[in-house]
């Protein structure tokens, strides 16, 4: 788990590790994971140190009590916000696609038991199906790709996850509402962080 929580303020993303003295220390491996996540998402990796005060935990510093995971300098999220338009990273699109699938499952009455958006770790979603635990491999596509291909290693994923339940594949296509939708894929409008998007999601495809 690279971070305990993540949030967006304006055009900036923040990934936070909550560090306590004896429960969740930030070791070198966790620090490297947080730094990698922030790099993939073009965001800010932060540490929120907590200290015991009696029977409770409280922030170790004033204000936001956030510190850059690399430099250890204080981080003020609001001060980092700008008017600069930022194109969404592949990780952001992937994370958004996973949220689309999760929301659809919940809308259809399924309980999502676990999920993660770390690239390279499969599957992305686990949910309680009608008879047993089920899982979903998710892929996202930017226009002109609106139907993402099934990953080439899907057979290996199925084999590894077969003992744990039924598998599915979900493709989520994303496009800007301002895109001219030219069939040849020309003049594609970039997907900007914090802006509206249109999606194509045709539901889960069972992996037999």
N, C-alpha and C positions, 0 to 999 in steps of 0.2 A: 504494500500500500504506500504509494508515494506521498500522499497527503491526507490529513484528516478532514479538511474542508476546502472548498474552492468558491470563489465569488468573482463577479465582474462589477467594476465601477467605471461607467463611461466606456472608453475604448481599451481599458486595461483589465487583464486577468491576474488573479492572485491565487496561489496554491499554498496552503498553510499547514505546517506541521506543529501540533500542539505539544510542546515539550514540558514534561513534568520531571521532578527530581528523581523519582523512583519508578514511575509507571511507563513512561514513553520517552526514554532518552534518544537523542538524535545521534546515532552512531554514523560511522563513515559510509556504510552501505546505504542507509536511509538518506543520508545527505546527498549521495550521488544520484539516487532515484528521484529525489525532489528536484535536483538541478536539471536532470534529463527531462522531466515532465515540463518544467518551466521553459526549457529550450524548445521542445517540440511544439508547445502552444504559444510561443512568443509571449510568455507571461512572466510573472515574478514569483520566485520561490521564497517563501517567508517562514520564519520560525516565531511562534508565539509562546514564550516561556511563562510557565505558571509556577508559583511558589505556594507552599502550604502556609496558611494563616489560621491556626487553630485546627478546626475540623474541615475547613474549606480550602479551595484553591482560588488564587487571585492572580491577575496579570502581574508580572515582575516589574513592569515599567509603566509609565504614564501614557496617556493618549491611546493610540492603537496598540501599543506594545508589540509591534511587529518588527522583525529584524531580517535583513537580507540573508538568505541562506549561504551565500558565497562570501560577502564582504562583512557581514555582521553589523552593517550600518542600519540605523532606524529607517523604517519605511512608512511613509504617509500616503496611502492609496489615492486620496483626493488630489494631492499635489502632483501625482504622476499622470493624471487624466489630461488629455489634450483633444484638440479638434481634428487631429490627423486621422484620415480614413485608413483603416487597417484591414487588409484582406485576410479572411479567415484561413487558418492553417488546416492542414489535413486532419490533425488531431481534433480540432474544433468541429469540423464537419462530421467526423466519425462519432464523437461524443454526442453531437446533436442527433445523429441518426439513431443511436442507441436510445436516446430519450423519446424519440418518436415511437419506436417499437415498444418500449416500456409503457408509454401512455396508452397505446392501442391495446396491449394485453390487459392493463388495468380497466380500461373502458369495457372490455369484453368479459370482465369478471374474474380474471386470473390474478393470482397473488404472485408478484415478482419477489422471489426469495433472496436473490443475490444478483449483482451486476457489477461490471467494471469496464473502463474504457481505455485500459492500458494497451497500446498497440503491440501485437505479437503474442498476446495471451488470449487463448480461446477456451471456451466460448465467451461471449460478452454478457449473456443473460441466462439466468436460471429461473424457472417459474414452476409453480405447482399446477400441473396439468389436470385433466379429468380423472386420470387413474394413477399417475405417477409423476415424478419430477421430470421436467423437460428443459431443454436448453436451446439457445439460439446463437448462431454465428451471424454477425451483422457486417454488412459492407455498405459504404456510401459512394455515391457518384455525383460529380458536378456536371451540369449541362456542358456539352452535349451528351454526356453519359448519364442517362436517367435510370438505367437498369444495370446495376453493378454485377460483374461476373462472380460466380462462386469461386472461392480461392482454390488454387491448384492442389493444395494439400488437404482438401476436405476429407479424403479417405482416411488420412492419418488422424484427423480430428475426430471423425466418427468412431474410429477404432478405440481411441483413448477414452472417449466419453460414453461409449456404448453401455458399460456396466452401470451407468448412473442415470439413464433415462433416454427418452425419445429426443431426437435432434431435429432442428429446423434451420433454414437459411432465410435471412431477411435482407432485401435490397431497398435502400432508401435513396431516391434521386432528389437532388436539390438544385434549384435555379432561382435567380433573382426575378422578382416580378417586373423588373424593367428590361429584362432580356428580350431581344427581338425574336428569339427562338428560330433563328435561321437554320434550315435543315442541314446546311453544310457546316454548322458549328462556328460560323464566322461572327465576329463582333460580340463575343460572349461578354456579358456584364459580370464583373467580379463579385463574389459574395463578400460583403463587408461585415465586419464584426458589429453587432448591435442593430443591423438593418433587417428588414423583412425578407422572408424567403418563402418560396413555394416548394411543396414536396410531392413526390410520387412514391407511394408505398402501397403495394398490392397485397399485403398480408404475408403470412409465413408460408414457406415452401418446405414440406416435409422431406427429410433426407432419408431415403429408403436404403 
